[in-house]
Amino acid sequence: MQTKRKSDESKELYKKIGNRLLMVRRNLHYTQEQMAEILGVSAGFYGMIERGEKAPSIEKLIIIYKVLGTDITYLLTGEEKVERIENYIEKCPKDKRFDFEQLIKYAMNDPAAELRGI
């Protein structure tokens, strides 16, 4: 019984991954044939991935990330990676960090920023 439940969970996971990959493909305006070519698989096999009948290999996930710029975390879990402002501050060169922090503070305290979409 444990094996059947695990199998059902895998099938559900494959379907979710396939649905997210379908959405990525449509957002990029690619056909299934184009996606299959990018991944180096047949169009039929790619269709099986989108339908959740097969799962993309780790190698294919890496291609999706590198070539299409799609976050693998999103494909696997459906959760979008959120960059926190602290990460940007840490990546900023030390000699520019104070200026960067001041810009952020100004933008956050600027009442007109919301009206301008900042």
C-alpha positions in Angstrom: 0.0 0.0 0.0 2.9 2.4 0.8 4.3 1.9 -2.8 0.9 2.8 -4.4 0.6 6.0 -2.3 4.2 7.0 -3.3 3.4 6.3 -6.9 0.2 8.4 -6.7 2.2 11.2 -5.1 4.8 11.0 -7.9 2.2 11.1 -10.5 0.6 14.2 -8.9 4.0 15.9 -8.7 4.8 15.1 -12.4 1.4 16.6 -13.3 2.1 19.8 -11.4 5.6 20.1 -12.9 4.1 19.5 -16.4 1.5 22.2 -15.8 4.1 24.7 -14.7 6.3 23.9 -17.6 3.3 24.4 -19.9 2.7 27.8 -18.5 6.4 28.7 -18.9 6.3 27.5 -22.5 3.2 29.6 -23.3 4.6 32.7 -21.6 7.7 32.3 -23.8 5.6 31.8 -26.9 7.3 28.5 -27.7 5.6 25.5 -29.4 6.0 22.0 -27.9 8.3 21.2 -30.8 10.6 24.1 -30.0 10.8 23.1 -26.4 11.5 19.6 -27.3 14.3 20.8 -29.6 15.8 22.9 -26.8 15.7 20.0 -24.4 17.0 17.5 -26.9 14.0 15.2 -26.7 11.2 14.2 -29.1 8.1 16.3 -29.3 6.1 13.2 -28.2 8.3 12.8 -25.1 8.0 16.5 -24.3 4.2 16.3 -24.5 4.4 13.4 -22.0 6.3 15.7 -19.6 3.7 18.4 -19.9 0.9 15.9 -19.3 2.7 14.6 -16.3 3.3 11.1 -17.7 7.0 11.6 -17.5 9.3 13.8 -15.4 12.2 15.9 -16.8 15.6 14.6 -15.8 18.0 16.7 -13.7 19.9 17.4 -16.9 16.8 18.7 -18.6 15.9 20.9 -15.6 19.4 22.4 -15.8 18.8 23.2 -19.5 15.5 24.8 -18.6 17.2 26.9 -16.0 20.2 27.9 -18.2 18.6 28.4 -21.6 15.1 29.6 -20.6 16.0 31.3 -17.4 13.3 29.5 -15.5 13.7 29.0 -11.7 13.9 25.3 -11.0 12.4 25.8 -7.6 9.3 27.2 -9.3 9.1 24.1 -11.6 9.4 21.6 -8.7 7.4 23.3 -6.0 5.4 26.1 -7.6 6.9 28.6 -5.2 8.6 31.6 -6.7 12.0 32.6 -5.4 11.7 35.9 -3.7 14.8 38.1 -3.5 15.0 40.0 -0.2 16.4 43.5 -0.3 19.1 42.4 2.2 20.5 40.1 -0.4 21.0 43.0 -2.8 22.6 45.2 -0.1 25.0 42.3 0.7 25.9 41.9 -3.0 26.5 45.7 -3.4 30.2 46.7 -3.4 31.1 48.1 0.1 32.1 51.5 -1.2 28.6 51.9 -2.8 26.6 50.2 0.0 25.8 53.4 1.9 24.5 55.2 -1.2 22.4 52.1 -2.1 20.9 52.0 1.4 20.1 55.7 1.2 18.3 55.2 -2.1 16.2 52.4 -0.7 15.3 54.4 2.4 14.4 57.4 0.2 12.2 55.2 -2.0 10.5 53.6 0.9 9.8 57.0 2.6 8.8 58.9 -0.5 4.9 59.2 -0.3 4.8 59.9 -4.1 6.7 56.7 -4.9 3.5 54.6 -4.8 1.9 57.0 -7.3 4.8 56.6 -9.6 4.9 52.8 -9.2 8.2 52.7 -7.4 
